[in-house]
């Protein structure tokens, strides 16, 4: 204070003291939890910024699944975050990467039980939930631990299902009964689920004929506002397509379908079922991802001409059967979808045949194709031809990855 009782401003006051809130918020956005906690001790203004809801709306929690002193704090920090800032959460993603032993799975189950219980009590704004790569059919999961984890997840979905807009349980690998029990939790005490985006890729264990299960089709009938649906081809049936047509035709935009060699995909699907769905769901676009399924006969049975296909991915780098040929797929099958195809991804071993001409013709015939990625044996002239065609305006490619 000066002689007149007025406060004296320090001449060496740091510019940080007058930093605008929008700048301070941006700085806190990029800080980790520990650095945010330390920064919150600087002054009252910084402490208030620490509790800004915008900083805690999105969260990704990763459990490495490996025994380590460094990673031991993963479980503690996850609970600390939910207890302290869980009420602000709107988008939560949880990943479990390759659990090493039963001790770690037990620790993960206990942590998830406390985490979901706390979140269910304090949060009423969660819109997006993703729990990926649990792989619950592995031997490292004991039956008791698996059942307790599923019970916690089911109870949480019963509470939060009315708020959720997006749910991903990719890689859970459950039995049909277990999977349907989890999905039915979303419509608990209601006739239908409000989820608009549902990711069920590898949700069921390999080798299961999910398409023949009445229980699965009954469960999927509870979804009435789906915009995006991701699942394996072993879930696709005429009954499922009929359900989607009846309950989701006005909202359904995207279907992502994965077909793996380990999954049964011998079921017969009528083209009229796809045609009916495409007729009522006028904005529908279907994306196919094939893993180690390369034979023309199998692909032709799955890729029916009535499907509004937007993208196709064919991947099998190690496939090198000398009797196998990719040519029929390129010349006879894929041109069927030249009016709708926008993205193509190829990864295959074609050391026994040259496919440059066929690939070039396919790209030129697909007038909406803007993305093309290929891992294969090619001639340098192929790339030159594609670039020249693009320069001359004969193809719509914007992205080319070789």
GUMARPA-41211 format. One record per residue: y, x, z of N, C-alpha, C in turn; residue in one letter. Coordinates in steps of 0.02 Angstrom, whole numbers, padded with zeros to 5 digits, always signed. Example, Ala and Ser with C-alpha at 12.3 -4.5 7.8 and 13.67 -1.06 7.14 Angstrom:
! residues 2
-00284+00660+00390-00225+00615+00390-00165+00660+00390A-00112+00642+00354-00053+00684+00357+00002+00645+00394S
This chain:
! residues 402
-00059+00042+00000+00000+00000+00000+00062+00045+00000X+00114+00022-00036+00176+00061-00035+00219+00038+00023X+00282+00064+00025+00327+00048+00081+00344-00026+00084X+00341-00060+00025+00357-00131+00023+00296-00175+00031X+00239-00144+00046+00179-00183+00058+00141-00203-00004X+00156-00173-00063+00123-00188-00125+00065-00140-00136X+00008-00166-00164-00050-00122-00176-00034-00069-00228X-00058-00010-00217-00049+00045-00264-00111+00051-00307X-00101+00047-00373-00157+00053-00420-00175+00126-00429X-00239+00145-00419-00258+00215-00430-00248+00235-00502X-00216+00292-00512-00201+00315-00579-00262+00338-00617X-00313+00358-00581-00373+00383-00614-00428+00330-00618X-00409+00266-00615-00458+00212-00618-00496+00214-00685X-00562+00210-00681-00604+00215-00740-00596+00153-00783X-00604+00163-00849-00600+00106-00896-00658+00058-00886X-00712+00081-00852-00769+00037-00839-00750-00021-00794X-00700-00011-00752-00679-00064-00705-00649-00124-00741X-00621-00112-00800-00589-00166-00838-00628-00185-00900X-00690-00164-00903-00732-00179-00962-00741-00254-00969X-00729-00283-01027-00737-00356-01036-00810-00376-01024X-00818-00439-01002-00885-00463-00985-00932-00460-01045X-00907-00475-01105-00950-00476-01164-00978-00406-01178X-00939-00354-01166-00963-00286-01176-01012-00266-01121X-00996-00285-01059-01040-00269-01003-01107-00304-01011X-01105-00366-01034-01167-00403-01046-01210-00369-01098X-01178-00342-01150-01215-00309-01203-01248-00245-01177X-01215-00210-01134-01243-00149-01104-01303-00166-01061X-01295-00217-01019-01351-00238-00976-01411-00262-01017X-01397-00290-01076-01450-00316-01119-01499-00260-01138X-01473-00200-01149-01515-00145-01173-01547-00105-01116X-01528-00119-01055-01556-00081-00998-01623-00109-00976X-01666-00064-00951-01729-00086-00921-01719-00113-00852X-01772-00138-00821-01766-00170-00756-01738-00122-00703X-01764-00060-00701-01742-00012-00650-01669+00005-00658X-01648+00016-00721-01578+00034-00733-01532-00025-00718X-01555-00086-00733-01514-00144-00716-01505-00150-00640X-01559-00137-00603-01556-00142-00531-01508-00091-00502X-01510-00030-00530-01464+00022-00506-01392+00005-00524X-01381-00020-00585-01314-00037-00607-01285-00094-00565X-01328-00139-00541-01304-00196-00501-01275-00174-00434X-01288-00112-00413-01263-00087-00349-01193-00058-00355X-01167-00052-00416-01102-00019-00426-01045-00059-00396X-01043-00124-00412-00988-00165-00386-01009-00239-00390X-00966-00282-00364-00981-00353-00363-00986-00381-00433X-00941-00360-00477-00941-00385-00546-01005-00368-00582X-01028-00307-00573-01091-00286-00605-01150-00321-00574X-01146-00335-00509-01200-00371-00476-01205-00442-00502X-01149-00474-00515-01149-00541-00543-01177-00541-00614X-01163-00489-00651-01189-00483-00719-01265-00478-00719X-01292-00446-00667-01364-00438-00660-01400-00506-00660X-01367-00557-00633-01398-00622-00627-01374-00671-00681X-01351-00643-00736-01333-00685-00793-01396-00711-00826X-01400-00776-00836-01462-00807-00862-01480-00781-00931X-01429-00763-00971-01443-00740-01040-01485-00677-01042X-01482-00637-00989-01518-00573-00988-01593-00583-00977X-01613-00641-00953-01683-00650-00931-01719-00706-00967X-01691-00730-01023-01723-00785-01059-01785-00763-01097X-01786-00701-01120-01842-00674-01159-01877-00620-01119X-01944-00621-01120-01981-00570-01082-02048-00557-01114X-02064-00493-01123-02130-00471-01145-02161-00429-01090X-02218-00451-01065-02253-00414-01012-02318-00387-01041X-02326-00322-01040-02385-00290-01070-02425-00256-01016X-02489-00273-01011-02536-00239-00967-02580-00195-01010X-02578-00130-00998-02614-00083-01042-02689-00087-01033X-02713-00108-00974-02785-00115-00964-02820-00049-00952X-02783+00003-00937-02813+00068-00923-02795+00091-00853X-02843+00122-00817-02829+00144-00748-02781+00204-00750X-02724+00197-00716-02675+00250-00714-02625+00236-00658X-02602+00289-00625-02551+00280-00574-02486+00254-00604X-02472+00277-00665-02411+00256-00698-02413+00182-00713X-02472+00158-00734-02478+00088-00754-02494+00041-00695X-02506+00070-00636-02523+00028-00579-02466-00018-00561X-02403+00002-00576-02346-00039-00559-02335-00097-00607X-02374-00101-00662-02366-00155-00709-02376-00223-00676X-02427-00228-00635-02442-00291-00601-02387-00309-00551X-02363-00258-00514-02311-00269-00464-02245-00290-00497X-02226-00254-00550-02162-00269-00583-02163-00338-00616X-02222-00359-00642-02227-00424-00674-02213-00480-00623X-02243-00473-00563-02232-00523-00511-02160-00521-00486X-02133-00460-00479-02063-00453-00456-02016-00489-00504X-02027-00481-00568-01983-00512-00617-01986-00588-00612X-02047-00616-00610-02054-00689-00610-02024-00719-00546X-02034-00687-00489-02008-00713-00426-01932-00710-00425X-01903-00659-00456-01831-00649-00452-01793-00685-00508X-01821-00684-00568-01785-00710-00626-01825-00761-00667X-01882-00782-00642-01925-00828-00679-01892-00894-00695X-01845-00915-00654-01813-00980-00666-01771-00980-00730X-01753-00921-00755-01712-00918-00816-01754-00914-00879X-01819-00903-00872-01862-00889-00930-01865-00948-00979X-01859-00932-01043-01869-00981-01096-01924-00959-01144X-01933-00893-01151-01983-00866-01197-02021-00810-01162X-02085-00820-01151-02127-00772-01115-02186-00751-01158X-02196-00686-01164-02253-00658-01200-02291-00611-01154X-02357-00621-01149-02399-00579-01106-02455-00550-01149X-02464-00484-01143-02516-00450-01182-02561-00410-01135X-02626-00416-01146-02675-00375-01110-02711-00332-01161X-02700-00267-01158-02727-00222-01209-02791-00188-01184X-02847-00209-01210-02912-00176-01199-02927-00162-01126X-02944-00213-01087-02962-00201-01016-03021-00153-01010X-03015-00106-00964-03062-00051-00959-03123-00068-00918X-03115-00105-00863-03173-00123-00821-03159-00188-00784X-03209-00211-00746-03204-00275-00711-03152-00273-00656X-03140-00215-00628-03089-00209-00575-03020-00227-00601X-03005-00201-00661-02941-00215-00691-02934-00288-00713X-02988-00317-00738-02985-00388-00757-02974-00432-00695X-03005-00413-00640-02994-00450-00578-02922-00444-00555X-02894-00384-00560-02824-00374-00541-02778-00413-00586X-02794-00415-00650-02754-00454-00697-02759-00528-00681X-02819-00552-00665-02828-00623-00649-02788-00643-00587X-02790-00601-00536-02753-00616-00474-02678-00616-00488X-02655-00568-00528-02584-00564-00545-02563-00625-00585X-02603-00645-00634-02587-00703-00675-02587-00767-00634X-02633-00772-00586-02635-00831-00544-02570-00838-00505X-02546-00783-00476-02483-00786-00438-02424-00796-00485X-02426-00762-00542-02371-00767-00590-02362-00838-00616X-02417-00869-00638-02413-00936-00666-02396-00988-00613X-02422-00977-00552-02407-01023-00498-02333-01021-00481X-02305-00961-00476-02234-00953-00460-02191-00981-00516X-02210-00968-00577-02171-00992-00635-02174-01068-00640X-02231-01097-00624-02238-01169-00627-02194-01204-00576X-02180-01172-00519-02139-01202-00466-02064-01193-00479X-02045-01137-00511-01974-01120-00515-01943-01132-00584X-01983-01141-00634-01956-01145-00702-01967-01214-00732X-01915-01239-00765-01921-01303-00801-01890-01298-00870X-01884-01237-00896-01851-01228-00961-01892-01186-01009X-01955-01170-00991-01996-01128-01034-02013-01164-01099X-01994-01134-01155-02006-01164-01220-02062-01130-01259X-02072-01066-01246-02119-01026-01285-02163-00985-01239X-02229-00989-01249-02277-00951-01210-02328-00920-01256X-02338-00854-01249-02386-00818-01289-02427-00773-01242X-02493-00784-01241-02539-00742-01203-02591-00717-01252X-02588-00653-01269-02628-00628-01325-02680-00577-01303X-02734-00575-01344-02786-00524-01340-02824-00522-01274X-02837-00581-01246-02877-00582-01184-02950-00563-01197X-02977-00583-01254-03046-00568-01273-03095-00584-01216X-03094-00647-01197-03131-00668-01138-03206-00671-01148X-03230-00658-01208-03303-00657-01219-03332-00587-01210X-03291-00539-01192-03316-00471-01180-03353-00467-01113X-03400-00420-01108-03440-00412-01048-03398-00389-00988X-03340-00359-01002-03298-00335-00947-03271-00393-00905X-03273-00454-00934-03251-00513-00896-03312-00544-00861X-03312-00545-00796-03364-00581-00759-03349-00655-00761X-03402-00695-00756-03395-00767-00762-03346-00795-00711X-03350-00772-00649-03306-00798-00596-03233-00782-00610X-03220-00721-00634-03151-00701-00649-03124-00741-00708X-03166-00748-00760-03145-00786-00819-03129-00859-00800X-03172-00889-00760-03162-00959-00741-03098-00969-00700X-03084-00922-00655-03023-00927-00614-02961-00919-00657X-02964-00874-00705-02907-00865-00750-02894-00927-00792X-02948-00956-00818-02941-01017-00858-02915-01075-00816X-02937-01079-00754-02914-01132-00710-02839-01126-00697X-02814-01064-00687-02743-01053-00676-02703-01071-00738X-02728-01051-00796-02693-01066-00858-02692-01141-00872X-02748-01174-00860-02751-01246-00871-02702-01284-00826X-02700-01264-00763-02654-01297-00716-02581-01286-00736X-02567-01226-00760-02498-01211-00781-02479-01252-00842X-02523-01258-00890-02508-01296-00951-02501-01371-00936X-02536-01395-00885-02528-01465-00866-02458-01479-00840X-02429-01429-00804-02362-01436-00777-02308-01426-00830X-02319-01375-00873-02266-01353-00919-02275-01381-00989X-02330-01415-01003-02344-01438-01070-02290-01482-01100X-02256-01519-01058-02204-01565-01083-02141-01527-01106X-02135-01463-01086-02077-01423-01106-02093-01377-01165X-02156-01356-01171-02173-01304-01220-02164-01328-01291X-02134-01285-01331-02126-01298-01402-02171-01251-01443X-02187-01193-01414-02228-01143-01449-02281-01117-01401X-02343-01114-01424-02398-01087-01384-02442-01044-01428X-02453-00982-01406-02498-00936-01441-02550-00911-01392X-02614-00923-01407-02670-00896-01368-02713-00855-01414X-02681-00817-01456-02714-00774-01505-02760-00724-01471X-02823-00722-01495-02870-00673-01470-02901-00691-01403X-02898-00754-01382-02928-00774-01318-03005-00772-01322X-03033-00793-01378-03105-00791-01392-03145-00828-01339X-03138-00895-01343-03172-00940-01296-03227-00978-01331X-03269-01011-01291-03316-01058-01320-03278-01121-01341X-03311-01164-01379-03278-01225-01402-03258-01268-01342X-03303-01275-01294-03288-01315-01235-03230-01288-01195X-03230-01222-01184-03175-01191-01147-03109-01198-01183X-03110-01186-01249-03049-01190-01288-03020-01260-01288X-03062-01310-01297-03038-01379-01298-03011-01400-01230X-03041-01375-01177-03017-01390-01109-02946-01364-01100X-02932-01303-01124-02865-01274-01119-02816-01315-01160X-02834-01331-01222-02788-01367-01266-02774-01438-01241X-02824-01469-01210-02814-01536-01184-02766-01537-01125X-02756-01479-01093-02709-01476-01037-02637-01489-01060X-02624-01475-01124-02556-01486-01151-02538-01560-01153X-02587-01602-01160-02574-01674-01164-02595-01710-01100X-02599-01674-01045-02620-01702-00981-02570-01757-00959X-02596-01813-00939-02558-01873-00918-02516-01903-00975X-02527-01878-01037-02493-01907-01095-02545-01916-01150X-02528-01955-01201-02574-01967-01256-02570-01913-01309X-02515-01876-01309-02507-01826-01362-02469-01766-01336X-02474-01710-01374-02439-01648-01356-02375-01642-01397X-02324-01610-01367-02260-01602-01401-02253-01533-01433X-02304-01492-01429-02301-01425-01458-02292-01430-01533X-02245-01390-01560-02233-01391-01632-02261-01330-01667X-02271-01274-01631-02301-01214-01660-02360-01193-01617X-02419-01189-01648-02481-01175-01613-02519-01120-01648X-02531-01065-01612-02567-01008-01640-02636-01003-01608X-02688-01020-01646-02757-01018-01621-02798-00967-01660X-02766-00915-01685-02802-00863-01721-02849-00826-01673X-02913-00822-01689-02963-00791-01646-02963-00823-01576X-02944-00885-01571-02944-00921-01507-03016-00934-01485X-03060-00946-01533-03131-00956-01519-03170-00892-01534X-03226-00884-01502-03268-00825-01513-03294-00824-01584X-03312-00764-01606-03341-00757-01673-03409-00794-01676X-03428-00810-01736-03494-00840-01752-03499-00914-01732X-03446-00945-01708-03449-01015-01688-03431-01061-01747X-03470-01112-01757-03455-01162-01809-03410-01216-01779X-03349-01199-01767-03302-01245-01735-03291-01307-01778X-03294-01299-01844-03280-01355-01890-03328-01413-01880X-03387-01401-01852-03436-01454-01843-03432-01487-01774X-03382-01468-01734-03376-01494-01666-03333-01557-01662X-03361-01614-01644-03321-01675-01635-03269-01667-01580X-03286-01626-01529-03241-01614-01474-03176-01580-01498X-03184-01531-01542-03125-01496-01568-03081-01543-01609X-03112-01582-01652-03073-01628-01693-03038-01681-01651X-03070-01703-01598-03038-01751-01553-02979-01719-01517X-02986-01656-01498-02932-01621-01464-02873-01612-01510X-02886-01592-01573-02831-01580-01620-02795-01645-01638X-02827-01702-01627-02795-01766-01641-02740-01782-01591X-02735-01744-01536-02683-01755-01486-02616-01723-01507X-02617-01682-01559-02555-01649-01581-02523-01692-01636X-02460-01713-01622-02428-01760-01667-02362-01735-01696X-02343-01674-01682-02278-01649-01707-02283-01575-01727X-02340-01555-01753-02350-01485-01772-02308-01468-01834X-02273-01412-01828-02237-01384-01885-02273-01323-01913X-02305-01284-01869-02340-01224-01890-02407-01221-01852X-02461-01210-01889-02528-01206-01860-02564-01144-01886X-02585-01100-01841-02623-01040-01860-02693-01045-01829X-02744-01035-01869-02813-01039-01845-02860-01004-01893X-02923-01000-01873-02974-00968-01916-03005-01020-01962X-03034-00995-02017-03062-01041-02066-03124-01077-02038X-03156-01049-01987-03214-01082-01958-03194-01144-01917X-03128-01159-01915-03104-01221-01883-03089-01275-01935X-03085-01256-01999-03063-01303-02051-03120-01349-02070X-03104-01413-02074-03152-01464-02096-03114-01522-02127X-03149-01566-02162-03117-01626-02189-03087-01668-02134X-03121-01672-02076-03096-01711-02020-03030-01683-01993X-03026-01616-01989-02963-01585-01964-02906-01600-02013X-02919-01592-02077-02867-01605-02127-02844-01678-02125X-02892-01723-02112-02875-01794-02106-02831-01806-02045X-02848-01773-01989-02807-01779-01928-02736-01755-01940X-02730-01697-01973-02664-01670-01988-02624-01716-02033X-02659-01746-02079-02626-01792-02126-02600-01854-02090X-02639-01880-02043-02621-01941-02008-02566-01930-01956X-02570-01873-01921-02527-01863-01863-02469-01814-01873X-02473-01771-01923-02424-01718-01929-02394-01710-01999X-02408-01757-02043-02386-01751-02113-02310-01745-02119X-02274-01778-02076-02201-01776-02081-02169-01713-02054X-02207-01673-02017-02178-01613-01985-02209-01548-02008X-02271-01550-02032-02309-01488-02045-02280-01450-02105X-02261-01387-02091-02232-01344-02142-02278-01286-02161X-02311-01258-02111-02348-01195-02122-02417-01198-02090X-02467-01175-02128-02534-01164-02101-02554-01092-02118X-02571-01054-02066-02596-00985-02073-02670-00986-02059X-02711-00967-02108-02783-00971-02101-02814-00902-02110X-02850-00881-02059-02884-00816-02061-02959-00826-02073X-02986-00789-02120-03058-00793-02135-03088-00724-02126X-03131-00716-02077-03162-00652-02061-03237-00655-02078X-03264-00598-02096-03335-00597-02114-03379-00615-02055X-03355-00605-01993-03395-00623-01934-03396-00698-01921X-03348-00733-01948-03344-00805-01937-03384-00842-01990X-03420-00895-01971-03455-00935-02021-03404-00972-02066X-03413-00967-02130-03367-01001-02176-03405-01030-02235X-03463-01059-02218-03505-01089-02270-03494-01164-02277X-03448-01193-02238-03438-01265-02240-03408-01286-02307X-03423-01348-02327-03397-01375-02390-03336-01418-02374X-03279-01401-02404-03218-01440-02394-03201-01471-02462X-03190-01535-02462-03174-01570-02524-03102-01556-02545X-03093-01545-02609-03025-01534-02635-02980-01593-02624X-03009-01654-02624-02969-01714-02614-02938-01715-02544X-02971-01683-02495-02943-01681-02427-02879-01639-02426X-02882-01580-02460-02823-01539-02465-02769-01574-02506X-02789-01606-02560-02741-01641-02603-02704-01696-02566X-02741-01733-02524-02709-01786-02485-02659-01758-02435X-02678-01704-02401-02633-01673-02353-02571-01647-02388X-02580-01614-02446-02523-01587-02483-02478-01643-02509X-02507-01701-02524-02468-01757-02550-02423-01787-02497X-02448-01792-02435-02409-01822-02381-02366-01770-02345X-02391-01710-02336-02351-01656-02307-02319-01617-02364X-02265-01644-02390-02237-01618-02453-02208-01548-02446X-02192-01526-02385-02164-01460-02375-02216-01408-02355X-02279-01427-02355-02331-01383-02330-02342-01323-02375X-02348-01264-02343-02367-01202-02377-02421-01169-02335X-02473-01145-02369-02532-01117-02335-02536-01042-02350X-02548-01003-02297-02556-00930-02302-02627-00912-02283X-02662-00875-02326-02731-00854-02313-02734-00779-02299X-02774-00761-02248-02785-00691-02231-02861-00679-02229X-02885-00640-02275-02957-00627-02280-02972-00556-02255X-03017-00552-02207-03039-00488-02179-03112-00477-02198X-03125-00428-02242-03192-00409-02263-03229-00467-02298X-03192-00512-02327-03220-00564-02369-03190-00554-02438X-03228-00524-02483-03201-00502-02548-03240-00530-02608X-03301-00555-02598-03341-00578-02653-03310-00639-02687X-03312-00640-02752-03280-00693-02791-03308-00762-02773X-03375-00766-02765-03406-00831-02752-03381-00861-02686X-03374-00819-02635-03350-00844-02571-03277-00864-02575X-03237-00824-02608-03166-00839-02613-03155-00903-02653X-03193-00912-02707-03184-00971-02749-03202-01035-02712X-03250-01031-02665-03269-01091-02627-03215-01109-02576X-03176-01060-02555-03125-01071-02504-03057-01088-02535X-03038-01050-02586-02972-01057-02617-02975-01111-02671X-02971-01173-02649-02973-01230-02695-02904-01240-02727X-02905-01262-02788-02843-01268-02827-02795-01320-02799X-02820-01365-02757-02777-01417-02728-02734-01391-02670X-02747-01330-02646-02712-01303-02588-02645-01274-02610X-02590-01293-02577-02524-01264-02594-02516-01195-02561X-02545-01145-02592-02548-01078-02562-02483-01040-02576X-02455-01012-02523-02395-00972-02528-02410-00897-02529X-02459-00875-02488-02475-00804-02486-02549-00794-02476X-02574-00738-02503-02644-00719-02496-02647-00645-02478X-02688-00630-02428-02700-00560-02408-02775-00547-02410X-02794-00497-02449-02864-00477-02455-02871-00405-02430X-02908-00397-02376-02911-00331-02345-02983-00310-02332X-03001-00253-02359-03065-00221-02344-03064-00152-02376X-03034-00105-02342-03024-00038-02371-03090-00001-02381X-03139-00013-02339-03201+00026-02341-03253-00004-02388X-03239-00062-02416-03287-00095-02459-03294-00057-02525X-03354-00030-02538-03362+00013-02597-03429+00001-02632X-03453-00061-02631-03515-00077-02666-03506-00068-02741X-03545-00026-02774-03535-00014-02846-03546-00076-02889X-03583-00125-02863-03596-00187-02901-03541-00239-02892X-03495-00226-02845-03442-00274-02832-03384-00262-02880X-03352-00316-02900-03295-00311-02945-03240-00358-02922X-03179-00332-02922-03120-00371-02904-03091-00408-02964X-03113-00391-03024-03083-00417-03085-03085-00493-03090X-03143-00526-03077-03143-00600-03082-03092-00634-03036X-03082-00606-02978-03033-00635-02931-02963-00631-02960X-02948-00574-02991-02880-00563-03018-02868-00602-03082X-02919-00611-03122-02909-00642-03188-02923-00717-03189X-02970-00741-03147-02991-00811-03149-02968-00853-03090X-02967-00823-03030-02955-00862-02970-02881-00865-02951X-02850-00807-02941-02782-00805-02915-02730-00835-02963X-02738-00829-03029-02689-00861-03073-02685-00937-03066X-02735-00967-03034-02734-01039-03021-02674-01058-02978X-02650-01011-02937-02596-01026-02890-02531-00992-02912X-02524-00979-02976-02465-00943-03000-02400-00982-02990X-02405-01048-02982-02344-01088-02974-02319-01090-02902X-02361-01069-02854-02341-01072-02783-02342-01005-02748X-02380-00955-02775-02387-00890-02741-02321-00854-02735X-02305-00832-02673-02244-00793-02661-02259-00724-02634X-02316-00716-02600-02332-00650-02571-02405-00633-02583X-02418-00570-02600-02486-00545-02611-02494-00479-02575X-02549-00472-02539-02565-00409-02506-02638-00392-02521X-02649-00333-02551-02717-00311-02569-02731-00244-02536X-02789-00239-02504-02813-00175-02479-02888-00172-02494X-02907-00133-02544-02978-00130-02564-02993-00064-02597X-03056-00049-02601-03080+00014-02630-03106-00001-02700X-03067+00014-02751-03085+00000-02820-03099+00065-02859X-03131+00112-02827-03142+00177-02860-03190+00170-02919X-03226+00115-02924-03274+00106-02979-03245+00069-03039X-03183+00045-03034-03154+00009-03090-03078+00015-03089X-03049+00014-03147-02976+00015-03154-02951-00056-03161X-02899-00073-03122-02874-00142-03120-02799-00146-03136X-02771-00094-03164-02699-00092-03175-02675-00149-03221X-02709-00160-03277-02689-00211-03324-02694-00281-03293X-02749-00292-03257-02759-00358-03226-02705-00373-03174X-02689-00322-03134-02638-00331-03083-02570-00344-03115X-02556-00308-03168-02491-00318-03202-02486-00389-03230X-02538-00413-03262-02537-00481-03289-02528-00533-03234X-02563-00522-03178-02559-00569-03122-02488-00573-03095X-02456-00516-03087-02387-00514-03061-02340-00550-03109X-02348-00540-03173-02304-00572-03222-02316-00648-03226X-02377-00669-03213-02392-00741-03217-02366-00780-03156X-02358-00746-03099-02335-00779-03037-02258-00774-03036X-02225-00824-03060-02153-00822-03068-02114-00826-03002X-02147-00847-02948-02113-00850-02883-02132-00792-02838X-02173-00746-02863-02196-00690-02822-02139-00641-02809X-02119-00635-02745-02065-00590-02729-02087-00531-02686X-02151-00532-02660-02175-00479-02617-02245-00459-02639X-02255-00394-02651-02320-00370-02672-02335-00303-02638X-02391-00300-02602-02412-00239-02568-02484-00225-02586X-02498-00162-02603-02566-00145-02623-02586-00076-02598X-02647-00072-02574-02679-00009-02554-02742-00004-02596X-02740+00037-02648-02796+00042-02695-02785+00104-02739X-02834+00115-02784-02828+00170-02833-02790+00144-02894X-02732+00173-02908-02689+00150-02962-02665+00209-03003X-02644+00194-03064-02613+00244-03107-02538+00242-03097X-02506+00300-03103-02434+00302-03095-02399+00257-03145X-02427+00250-03205-02397+00208-03256-02393+00135-03234X-02439+00114-03190-02438+00046-03165-02372+00032-03129X-02352+00079-03087-02289+00071-03050-02231+00069-03099X-02232+00113-03148-02178+00114-03198-02173+00047-03235X-02230+00018-03253-02230-00046-03288-02202-00102-03245X-02221-00102-03181-02196-00154-03135-02120-00148-03128X-02096-00088-03118-02024-00078-03110-01986-00097-03173X-02015-00081-03230-01983-00099-03293-01982-00175-03302X-02037-00208-03285-02040-00281-03290-01989-00314-03244X-01981-00285-03184-01932-00312-03137-01861-00302-03164X-01848-00244-03193-01782-00230-03220-01765-00276-03278X-01815-00293-03318-01805-00337-03375-01804-00411-03357X-01817-00427-03293-01814-00496-03270-01877-00536-03286X-01932-00501-03301-01994-00536-03316-02035-00553-03254X-02016-00527-03197-02049-00544-03134-01997-00549-03079X-02013-00585-03026-01964-00599-02973-01971-00553-02913X-02009-00498-02919-02021-00454-02862-01957-00426-02832X-01954-00430-02766-01899-00397-02729-01926-00342-02683X-01991-00346-02667-02021-00296-02625-02087-00273-02656X-02093-00208-02665-02154-00179-02694-02176-00121-02650X-02235-00127-02620-02261-00075-02576-02327-00049-02604X-02330+00016-02618-02388+00046-02649-02420+00095-02600X
